[in-house]
Amino acid sequence: SRSRTSLQDPHPMRILVSGATGLIGNALAPHLKKKGHEVLRLTRTAKRTGDIEWNPQAGQIDLSGAGKIDGVIHLAGENIADGRWTGRKKERILNSRKNGTRLLCDALAAMPEAPGVLISASGINYYGSSTGSERMDEESPAGTGFLAKVCREWEQATAPAEQAGIRVCHLRIGMVLTPEG
């Protein structure tokens, strides 16, 4: 039997994480590092070695100095639990996901050696809010309503990565509860 004394992954990867300072990213990045992976943070304010700056609102990203990236985990987007959903807030929720994802995917597709995989966050709200007790899976149709629309457009924004041959996985995440938020 294999020894379980090491948490190191036998095949460490270079992983770019957007939203690394958010609720999920704050837990995920240290976990990946503990497993022996190198984590590059895509952030609006570069503070650490390995941080790559981007400005999704201004359409600015430069991955030319990133080197080879094996995989990307895209978690960035306007916090939906922070503040009242005014018309302006809803616009920020949609645009931060749709435009940020499109910007990132265009940049990944343009890389000389594209990453093998993009894991892109989405939401369970893809299915809408009126599914009742109906069992949903990846083949289930999109629902209706604001958040379903956000999720549809968010997932569609990964098209440039898919067209470049990058394997794309959509995480339809439900509500995340933790003592941290």
C-alpha positions in Angstrom: 0.0 0.0 0.0 1.1 3.6 -0.6 2.3 5.7 2.2 0.0 8.6 3.1 2.7 10.6 5.0 2.9 13.3 2.3 0.2 15.6 1.1 2.2 16.5 -1.9 0.6 15.8 -5.3 2.9 13.6 -7.4 2.2 15.9 -10.4 2.3 19.5 -9.1 0.7 22.1 -11.3 0.9 25.8 -11.9 -2.7 27.0 -11.3 -4.0 30.5 -11.9 -6.8 31.4 -9.5 -9.0 34.5 -10.0 -11.1 35.5 -6.9 -8.3 34.1 -4.7 -9.1 36.7 -2.0 -12.8 35.9 -1.9 -14.5 33.4 0.4 -13.8 30.3 -1.6 -10.5 31.4 -3.0 -9.2 32.2 0.5 -9.7 28.5 1.4 -8.8 27.0 -1.9 -5.4 28.7 -2.6 -3.7 27.5 0.7 -5.2 24.0 0.1 -3.7 23.9 -3.4 -0.3 25.1 -2.0 -0.4 22.5 0.7 -0.8 19.9 -2.0 2.3 21.1 -3.6 0.8 23.1 -6.5 2.1 26.6 -7.4 -0.7 29.1 -7.1 -0.7 32.3 -9.2 -3.3 34.8 -8.1 -5.1 36.9 -10.7 -5.9 40.0 -8.7 -6.8 43.7 -9.0 -4.0 44.6 -6.7 -0.8 42.6 -6.9 0.7 42.3 -3.4 2.7 39.0 -3.5 5.2 37.3 -5.8 3.2 35.4 -8.4 0.3 37.8 -8.4 -0.9 38.8 -11.8 -2.8 42.1 -12.0 -5.9 42.5 -14.0 -8.7 45.1 -14.2 -11.8 43.3 -15.5 -13.9 46.6 -15.4 -11.4 48.3 -17.7 -10.9 45.2 -19.9 -7.2 44.9 -18.9 -5.3 41.7 -18.4 -1.7 40.7 -19.4 -0.8 37.0 -19.1 2.3 37.4 -21.2 4.7 37.1 -18.2 2.7 34.3 -16.5 4.7 31.5 -18.2 3.1 28.0 -18.6 -0.2 27.6 -16.7 -1.5 24.1 -16.3 -5.0 25.0 -15.1 -7.2 28.0 -14.2 -9.8 28.3 -11.5 -12.0 31.3 -12.1 -14.0 32.4 -9.1 -14.0 36.2 -9.5 -17.2 38.2 -9.5 -19.2 40.8 -7.6 -20.2 39.6 -4.2 -24.0 38.8 -4.4 -24.4 38.7 -0.6 -23.1 42.2 -0.1 -25.7 44.9 -0.2 -29.1 45.5 -1.5 -29.9 44.4 -5.1 -30.5 47.8 -6.7 -30.6 48.0 -10.5 -27.0 49.2 -10.4 -25.9 46.3 -8.1 -27.6 43.7 -10.4 -25.8 45.3 -13.4 -22.5 44.9 -11.5 -23.3 41.3 -10.6 -24.0 40.4 -14.3 -21.2 42.4 -15.9 -18.5 41.3 -13.4 -19.1 37.7 -14.3 -19.9 37.9 -18.0 -17.2 40.5 -18.9 -14.6 39.3 -16.5 -15.0 35.7 -17.7 -14.9 36.8 -21.4 -11.7 38.9 -20.8 -10.0 36.0 -19.0 -11.0 33.4 -21.6 -9.9 35.7 -24.5 -6.5 36.0 -22.8 -6.2 32.3 -22.1 -7.1 31.5 -25.8 -4.4 33.9 -27.0 -1.6 32.3 -24.9 1.1 30.5 -26.9 0.5 27.4 -24.8 -3.1 27.4 -23.4 -3.9 25.8 -20.1 -5.3 22.3 -20.2 -8.4 23.1 -18.1 -10.5 26.0 -16.9 -12.7 25.5 -13.9 -15.1 28.4 -14.0 -17.5 29.2 -11.2 -21.2 29.5 -11.9 -24.2 29.1 -9.7 -26.9 26.6 -8.9 -29.2 29.4 -9.8 -28.6 28.4 -13.4 -31.7 26.1 -13.0 -33.9 28.9 -11.7 -35.6 29.2 -8.4 -38.9 27.3 -9.1 -37.5 23.8 -9.6 -39.3 22.5 -6.4 -38.2 18.9 -5.6 -37.3 18.2 -9.2 -33.9 16.6 -9.5 -31.5 18.6 -11.7 -28.3 17.6 -13.5 -26.0 19.0 -16.2 -28.5 18.1 -18.9 -31.3 20.0 -17.2 -32.4 23.2 -19.0 -31.6 26.7 -17.7 -34.3 28.3 -15.6 -35.7 31.8 -15.7 -35.1 34.9 -13.6 -32.2 37.2 -13.0 -29.7 34.8 -11.5 -30.5 32.1 -14.1 -29.7 34.7 -16.7 -26.5 35.7 -15.0 -25.4 32.0 -14.9 -26.3 31.4 -18.5 -24.3 34.5 -19.7 -21.5 33.7 -17.3 -21.1 30.2 -18.7 -21.5 31.4 -22.3 -18.6 33.8 -21.7 -16.2 30.8 -21.6 -16.7 30.2 -25.3 -13.3 31.6 -26.4 -11.5 29.1 -24.1 -13.6 26.2 -25.4 -12.9 27.3 -29.0 -9.2 27.3 -28.2 -9.4 23.7 -27.1 -9.3 24.3 -23.4 -11.4 21.9 -21.4 -14.0 24.0 -19.5 -15.8 22.8 -16.4 -18.6 24.9 -14.9 -19.0 24.8 -11.2 -22.7 25.4 -10.4 -22.1 26.3 -6.8 -24.8 26.7 -4.2 -24.8 28.9 -1.1 -21.4 28.6 0.7 -21.6 28.9 4.5 -18.6 29.2 6.7 -17.7 31.0 9.9 -15.7 33.3 7.7 -18.7 34.5 5.8 
